[in-house]
Amino acid sequence: MNNVFVYCEIEGTTVAEVSQELLTKGRKLANELGVELEAVVAGTDIKGKVEDQILPYGVDKLHVFDAEGLFPYTSAPHTSVLVNLFKEEKPQICLMGATVIGRDLGPRVSSSLFSGLTADCTELEIGEYDDIKTKKHYDNLLYQIRPAFGGNIVATIVNPENRPQMATVRSGVMQKAIYEGKAKGEVVYPEVAKYVPTTDFVVKVIDRHVEAAKHNLKGAAIVVAGGYGVGSKEGFDQLFTLAKELHGEVGASRAAVDAGWVAADRQVGQTGVTVHPKVYIACGISGQIQHIAGMQEAGIIISINNDPDAPINKIADYVINGTVEEVVPKLIKYYKQNSK
């Protein structure tokens, strides 16, 4: 009771990386609260195929729902699995990925249980809260932290009364790590029919197409990212050339994507991809909160900007004052000379 739960998303029998990231964070939250970490996974023919991808992240109890119709994902049965399980287990926290599935499933579950849900969190912490109106004091609440009002502020959202406290998090925001401590590692296989009515399986997936990622922006060790200051699509061609020399990937700010200079799947930030490269080269990026949320954990941040007061310069390890047109060609020339 009152444990931390993580919904584990799967593709066939492969657990999504965002779920493993959330298990790592969930374990830390559970330790801080002095409770257990539980995980839920639902699919078809997954028994014995997913446990080793989930238990190493510090899971005390894993609920494996295995039945025909649970994969590919459809809304109704997965909602019933979580809603009915949560009515039994009464978790205090539930985390899931801010993916296509998480964005569909999360609101359905929270609506059914009359609980709150904060989407696209960038941080999760445990803290206290004093309600000014009711004069009530609350300990050990989940701080659900995310940019708000167009990214102009960072909001900390709490849910004092209703349970579970629910949050979705984008892939890459948290970092996954095998748990070094001891966890119970118990696995249970509930009877799906007790949780999911047969009417939930009325919707069947006739055809399904999954397209592989065109690049590895999230996993790149070096990211060369461009903003509106790059100036044009041709300017981004220079960034692609630099990234090729550095064996890195190209990212972009939302402004550059909206301008049509680069594909949307290269957008870094709150509404894009979160990256953790060893080196992040920000070219012509002002540094709005939404963008910084997606790259602030980079090992080294280099800012190329002709505005010495650009917000991104405040978090950069190195700042090169100058235009992208001036600086990037020199970097390309230098790396070509020194990579032979």
Salt bridges, closest charged atoms under 4 A:
GLU11 OE1 - ARG208 NH2 2.57
GLU17 OE2 - LYS176 NZ 3.85
GLU17 OE1 - LYS218 NZ 3.58
GLU21 OE2 - LYS218 NZ 3.18
GLU36 OE2 - LYS184 NZ 2.43
GLU38 OE1 - HIS63 NE2 2.63
ASP45 OD2 - LYS49 NZ 2.93
ASP60 OD2 - ARG27 NH1 2.78
ASP104 OD1 - ARG108 NE 3.21
ASP120 OD1 - ARG103 NH2 3.11
ASP120 OD1 - ARG170 NE 3.58
GLU128 OE1 - HIS137 NE2 3.70
ASP130 OD1 - HIS137 ND1 2.60
ASP139 OD1 - HIS137 NE2 2.79
GLU161 OE2 - LYS136 NZ 3.60
GLU191 OE1 - LYS194 NZ 3.88
GLU249 OE1 - ARG266 NH1 3.18
ASP258 OD2 - ARG254 NE 3.55
ASP265 OD1 - HIS215 NE2 3.50
